[in-house]
Amino acid sequence: MSQVCIMINTIVYGGIYRVMRKVELRMNEQEKYEVIKELVDKKGNKKRAALKLRLSVRQINRLIKVYKEKGKSGFLHQNRNRKPVNSLPQELTDYIVKLYRDVYQGFNFKHFRDMLEDRENIVVSYSFIYKLMMKNNITSPKIQRATKKKIRKSINLSNEILETDVTDNMVPLEDAHPRKERKKYFGEQIQMDASIHNWFSNEKYALHLAIDNCTGMIVGGCFQKQETLRGYYIVFKQILKNYGIPYSFFTDNRSIFNLHKDVYKHDHKDVLTQFGYACKSLGVSIETSSVSQAKGMIERANGTFQSRLINELRLYNINDVEKANVYLTNKFIPDFNKRFAINCKSVESVFEDSPSDEKINYTLAVLSARKFDNGSSIKYLNEYYRVFDKDGFLKCFKPKTECLVIEAFDGQMLVSVDEQIYSLDKLEIHEKHSEDFDYEPTIKVDKKIYIPPMTHPWRTDNFLKHKKRAHQEHIFT
C-alpha cells in the first residue's frame, strides 16, 4: 500500500466515518477557536468570553454553534483561497507586462500607468502596476538605493551589512535646506531654470522652463540648442502673452540673470545684462540663488520632465527641435498642468494685464551701446550697419557719436541716437545691382520702414546706468 503524506484524522460519529484534513488557522482565528473550545469543554461564562473576544453574546452563541457543527474548520475565513471578483484576468496582466517590455521600456511606473489609461484604455492602480512589475523582476528607472539593497538581499546577491554611525543628528542652519511654504498668490514668484539633456537625439539641448510657485503650473517652456538669453526671452514672452506680467522671478546665478564679472573683452557680451533690464522695464523683480534646493520646485519639475518627456518624444518618433517645441507647448505642458498642478482659477492672481504685442517685441530686445565710426556706420556682431529714417533716407553722424543698438525680439534692427529712433540696414560687401552692367529694369518699391515711437526704455543713459549698477552690485561667488 502506498503511504499517504497528508495527515488524516478519522473520527467516528455514531458509526459514520469522517475524514478531516489538518486545518491551519491564522492568529485571530486561532484565538477565537481556543476561547470557544474552552468555553464549550468547560461550560464557562459566555459574557467573559464575549469580553475577551470583544464580541456580543449573540456572536458567541453563533460561534458555539459553528464549533459544534464544523469543528476547527468552521473558524476558517470563507474567502480563504478564493480569487477576488475584481481581479484582472491572467491574459490581461501578461499583456500589461508585454506592453512595458516592448513599447514603454524606460517609463517610470506612474508614467506607465498614465499611458495605459490614456493610450491603451486600461485603468489600473499604481500599486497594482508596482506589484506586477516587481513580481516579474522589472524595476522602475526611478528606483531608490534602499529598494535596490532590499532586492539584492532578498535574492541573495549581496550580503552587505549596513552599519549605522552614531553621530550627532543636528545640522547647522546654513547647511540645511528646510521646507518652505508656497507663495500665496498666482504669479507672485516664477521659478526659472534650464535642463541640458539628450531629450530627443544624441545631441544635447537645453529645455528652458518656468513654473509658478503657488500653483505648480508650468507657465512657459521651450527647447534651444544651448541655455541662452533667447530661450529665456521665448519663455518670458509665453508668460506675458498667456498670463500677464508676473511679480518676480527666482532663478539661479547664471550670467544671464546675474552678472559675474565687471570687465568683458567683447562688447557683445553686454547681452548678459539684458534679461534684468527687460524685467526692470516691465516692473518685474529678480531674485537669484546659487543653492539649487532654494528653487526646489523647478528642479523637481526638471526631473519629472526628464523622466516623462524623453520617453514620450521617443514614443511619438519626435527627433528634431521644431516638432519637440510644438509637442511641448501644445500637448505635454497642458497635460502636465492638468495632472500635477493646482487650477490657477482657484487661487487669487497678482499677474498684471498683458502688454501689447508691440511692447513685448521691443521690450524683449538685446541692447548694446555702440559708437559711430568714420564711415557713419555701426559695427555689431562683426557686421556693419547704416542708419536710415522712416522715409528711407540715409542719416550720417559724427565719428564716436554714442548710440544704442536695439535688436528686437522679431529680429528688427533699430538704433537710438540723441533720443531719436532710426532703422538699421546691414551693409553688404558688394552691391546687389550694378547700374552700368545690369540692364534689366528694376522696379523700385517705396518700402515704408516702421519705426516705433520713443516710448520704450531705449535711452542710452538709462541703459548705461543699469549696466554700471549691475557690474558693481553683483559679485561672483
Secondary structure, DSSP 8 states (H G I E B T S, - for coil): -----S-EEEEEETTEEEEEE-----HHHHHHHHHHHHHHHHT--HHHHHHHHT--HHHHHHHHHHHHHHGGGGGS-TTTT---TT---HHHHHHHHHHHHHT-TT--HHHHHHHHHHHS-----HHHHHHHHHHTT---TT--HHHHHHHHHHTTS---------------TTT--------SSBTS-EEEEEEEE-SSSSS-EEEEEEEETTT--EEEEEEESSS-HHHHHHHHHHHHHHT-B-SEEEE---TTTS---S--SSGGGGGGGHHHHHHHHHT-EEEE-S-GGGGHHHHHHHHHHHHHHHHHHHHTT--SHHHHHHHIIIIIHHHHHHHHS--GGGS-B--B----HHHHHHHS-EEEEEE--TTS-EEETTEEEEEE-TTS-EE---TT-EEEEEE-TTS-EEEEETTEEEEEEE--SS-S--TTT--S-------------S-SS--HHHHHHHHHHHHHH----
